[in-house]
Amino acid sequence: MGVFRVGLTGGIASGKSVVAERFAERGVPVIDTDVIARELVEPGQPALEEIAREFGPGIIGPDGRLDRRKLRNVVFRDDNRRKALEGILHPRIRQVTEERSRAAGGPYQLIVVPLLVESPLKDSMDRILVVDASEATQVERLRRRDAESEEQARRMIAAQATREERLAIADDVIDNDGSLEETERQVERLHRKYLALASQA
């Protein structure tokens, strides 16, 4: 049995990064599959070349980097295209996640997986923590953060597992509709709980 692992998930713009940062401040190793996904599509990486073959060279910007907005517009409109992208990235993400987890140590680890409901990584977690926010909050944050239209924001939310599906797999939930102080209090309570669980594991 390796180190105790908590899978952190939540819908787009639910505030996963904020919650993960709060755990990291407490000395918990955080392995973020979104960060890994971004590294995998850096110029020169095999995954980027495969994406360009699958989606056409127009998906690469003049600077040789992936045009994320263009790709997002394609994959959030078409389930088959989204699955093709996931087929390229997910096995690689899983492999790097496992490598980093083995190397990271820590009292317990937080593995951030936005699409955990649909991911095989789910089965290798000891607990699942869902960061929950209402759809209204998600839409508002997406519009503010990524300057998305309301229509595109709702499409992005709809492309993921539903709030109900996420909550159905949750062992623990952080309600992230409130203030940062409220989020902080919930993180502290769960941190103590996870330390206790990890010491018993």
SEKOLTOR-988052 format. One line per 10 residues: their letters; for each residue x, y, z of C-alpha. Coordinates in nm, 4 decimals, padded with zeros to 6 digits, always signed. Each point is the difference from the previous one (the first is absolute). Example, Ala and Ser with C-alpha at 12.3 -4.5 7.8 and 13.67 -1.06 7.14 Angstrom:
<nodes>
as> +01.2300/-00.4500/+00.7800; +00.1370/+00.3440/-00.0660;
</nodes>
This chain:
<nodes>
mgvfrvgltg> +00.0000/+00.0000/+00.0000; +00.1522/+00.3334/-00.1063; -00.0631/+00.3428/+00.1448; -00.3622/+00.0979/+00.0855; -00.1481/+00.1826/-00.3008; -00.2909/+00.2417/-00.0113; -00.1458/+00.0625/-00.3460; -00.1199/+00.3597/-00.0289; -00.2542/+00.0772/-00.2688; -00.2712/+00.2518/-00.0834;
giasgksvva> -00.1649/+00.1635/-00.2972; +00.1739/+00.2576/-00.2156; +00.0488/+00.3299/+00.1918; -00.1191/-00.1542/+00.3270; +00.3172/+00.1171/+00.1748; +00.2129/-00.3169/+00.0004; +00.3272/+00.1938/-00.0320; -00.0798/+00.2222/+00.2991; -00.0787/-00.3051/+00.2136; +00.3128/-00.1862/-00.1203;
erfaergvpv> +00.2161/+00.3034/+00.0886; -00.1405/-00.0030/+00.3543; +00.0999/-00.3646/+00.0423; +00.3457/+00.0695/-00.1509; +00.0513/+00.2773/+00.2595; -00.0395/-00.2722/+00.2638; +00.2881/-00.2018/-00.1451; -00.2123/-00.2454/-00.1998; +00.1507/-00.1047/-00.3371; -00.2441/+00.1020/-00.2744;
idtdviarel> +00.0151/-00.1723/-00.3375; -00.2200/+00.1863/-00.2473; -00.0932/-00.1876/-00.3175; -00.0913/+00.3309/-00.1707; +00.3587/+00.1180/+00.0493; +00.1252/-00.3333/-00.1367; -00.2343/+00.0332/-00.3003; +00.1434/+00.3460/-00.0761; +00.3572/-00.1329/+00.0201; -00.0888/-00.2843/-00.2373;
vepgqpalee> -00.1059/+00.2434/-00.2748; +00.3086/+00.2229/+00.0153; +00.1767/+00.0458/-00.3372; +00.2099/-00.3046/-00.0888; -00.2086/-00.2408/+00.2094; -00.1325/-00.3115/-00.1822; -00.3558/+00.0685/+00.1233; -00.0036/+00.3414/-00.1701; +00.1069/-00.1560/-00.3302; -00.2743/-00.2603/+00.0343;
iarefgpgii> -00.2608/+00.2709/+00.0734; +00.1131/+00.1935/-00.3090; -00.0396/-00.3151/-00.2116; -00.3465/-00.0678/+00.1434; -00.1387/+00.3560/-00.0043; +00.2001/+00.1571/-00.2824; +00.2982/+00.2391/+00.0059; -00.2352/+00.2986/+00.0524; -00.0271/-00.1022/+00.3654; +00.3632/+00.1126/+00.0479;
gpdgrldrrk> +00.0530/+00.3755/+00.0345; +00.2675/+00.2015/-00.1864; +00.2255/-00.0324/+00.3090; -00.0026/-00.3815/-00.0332; -00.2191/-00.0403/+00.3073; -00.3402/-00.1608/+00.0287; -00.2830/+00.2488/-00.0596; -00.2061/-00.1006/+00.3054; -00.3007/+00.2152/-00.0791; -00.0281/-00.1400/-00.3520;
lrnvvfrddn> +00.0341/-00.3573/+00.1275; -00.2546/+00.0662/+00.2743; -00.2504/+00.1304/-00.2524; +00.0383/-00.3218/-00.2024; -00.0150/-00.2534/+00.2827; -00.2818/+00.1589/+00.1974; -00.2211/-00.0042/-00.3099; +00.0611/-00.3612/-00.0970; +00.0143/-00.2966/+00.2368; +00.1929/-00.2161/-00.2477;
rrkalegilh> +00.2714/+00.2632/-00.0367; +00.0192/+00.0329/+00.3795; +00.0389/-00.3770/+00.0349; +00.2753/+00.0022/-00.2642; +00.1882/+00.2639/+00.2013; -00.0486/-00.1966/+00.3218; +00.1300/-00.3136/-00.1748; +00.3238/+00.1832/-00.0786; +00.0475/+00.1649/+00.3388; -00.1528/-00.2198/+00.2699;
prirqvteer> +00.2359/-00.3023/-00.0146; +00.3006/+00.2364/+00.0088; -00.1478/+00.2022/+00.2874; -00.0646/-00.3187/+00.1968; +00.3582/-00.1199/-00.0469; +00.1591/+00.3312/+00.1091; -00.2399/+00.0271/+00.2964; +00.1063/-00.3428/+00.1276; +00.3701/+00.0847/-00.0437; -00.0357/+00.3276/+00.1915;
sraaggpyql> -00.2087/-00.1596/+00.2718; +00.2669/-00.2636/+00.0618; +00.2663/+00.2716/+00.0294; -00.1957/+00.2564/+00.2059; -00.0297/-00.1595/+00.3473; -00.1828/+00.2153/+00.2553; -00.2414/-00.0748/+00.2859; -00.2616/-00.0581/-00.2692; -00.0371/+00.1244/-00.3579; -00.2609/+00.2033/-00.1820;
ivvpllvesp> -00.0480/-00.1075/-00.3624; -00.1977/+00.2639/-00.1916; -00.2038/-00.1617/-00.2812; -00.2680/+00.2281/-00.1518; -00.1659/-00.2919/-00.1849; +00.0348/-00.2547/+00.2805; -00.3560/-00.1332/-00.0429; +00.0955/-00.1274/-00.3468; +00.3652/-00.0891/+00.0777; +00.1509/-00.3404/+00.0831;
lkdsmdrilv> +00.2150/+00.1915/+00.2534; -00.3110/+00.0006/+00.2205; +00.0640/-00.3614/+00.1005; +00.3479/+00.0747/+00.1361; -00.1182/+00.2666/+00.2491; -00.0569/-00.0682/+00.3701; -00.2526/+00.2827/+00.0296; -00.1723/+00.2355/-00.2412; -00.0458/+00.3677/+00.0833; -00.2403/+00.2006/-00.2152;
vdaseatqve> +00.0237/+00.3793/-00.0174; -00.3598/+00.1001/-00.0587; -00.1381/+00.3264/-00.1380; -00.3367/+00.0857/-00.1513; -00.0273/+00.0272/-00.3770; -00.0734/+00.3724/+00.0356; +00.3329/+00.0438/+00.1819; +00.1847/-00.2060/-00.2642; -00.1477/+00.2053/-00.2876; +00.0849/+00.3271/+00.1746;
rlrrrdaese> +00.3604/-00.1090/+00.0668; +00.0499/-00.1271/-00.3568; -00.1266/+00.3250/-00.1448; +00.2271/+00.1987/+00.2292; +00.3074/-00.2257/-00.0225; +00.0024/-00.1083/-00.3653; -00.2240/+00.2686/-00.1512; -00.2292/-00.2756/-00.1273; -00.3506/+00.0744/-00.1231; -00.2768/-00.1371/+00.2185;
eqarrmiaaq> -00.0912/-00.2474/-00.2765; +00.3578/-00.1360/-00.0252; +00.0319/-00.0084/+00.3804; -00.3162/-00.2113/+00.0267; +00.1217/-00.2268/-00.2819; +00.3295/-00.0558/+00.1851; -00.1863/-00.0868/+00.3200; -00.2359/-00.2341/-00.1876; +00.2934/-00.1874/-00.1590; +00.1124/-00.1216/+00.3426;
atreerlaia> -00.1570/-00.2427/+00.2439; -00.3038/+00.1500/+00.1706; +00.0134/+00.1473/+00.3472; -00.2122/-00.2952/+00.1175; +00.2436/-00.2531/-00.1514; +00.2924/+00.1668/+00.1751; -00.1764/+00.0149/+00.3355; -00.0968/-00.3671/-00.0359; +00.3677/-00.1073/+00.0104; +00.1005/+00.2446/+00.2770;
ddvidndgsl> +00.1243/-00.1116/+00.3406; +00.0408/+00.3658/+00.0983; -00.1352/+00.3267/-00.1429; +00.1265/+00.3581/+00.0257; -00.2730/+00.2536/-00.0674; +00.1801/+00.2704/-00.1973; -00.2869/+00.2423/-00.0604; +00.0892/+00.2078/+00.3066; +00.2927/+00.2105/+00.1202; +00.3680/-00.0964/-00.0025;
eeterqverl> -00.0129/-00.0143/+00.3814; -00.2754/-00.2626/-00.0160; +00.2031/-00.2028/-00.2514; +00.3088/+00.0301/+00.2218; -00.1911/-00.1346/+00.3017; -00.1251/-00.2994/-00.1984; +00.3531/-00.0760/-00.1269; +00.1422/+00.0110/+00.3541; -00.2646/-00.2405/+00.1286; +00.0622/-00.2458/-00.2866;
hrkylalasq> +00.3788/+00.0307/+00.0304; -00.0210/-00.1200/+00.3622; -00.2333/-00.2796/-00.1053; +00.2310/-00.1166/-00.2813; +00.3062/+00.0058/+00.2268; -00.1875/-00.2260/+00.2407; -00.1199/-00.2337/-00.2763; +00.3461/-00.0168/-00.1590; +00.1624/-00.0898/+00.3316; -00.2464/-00.2905/+00.0374;
a> +00.0383/-00.1222/-00.3584;
</nodes>
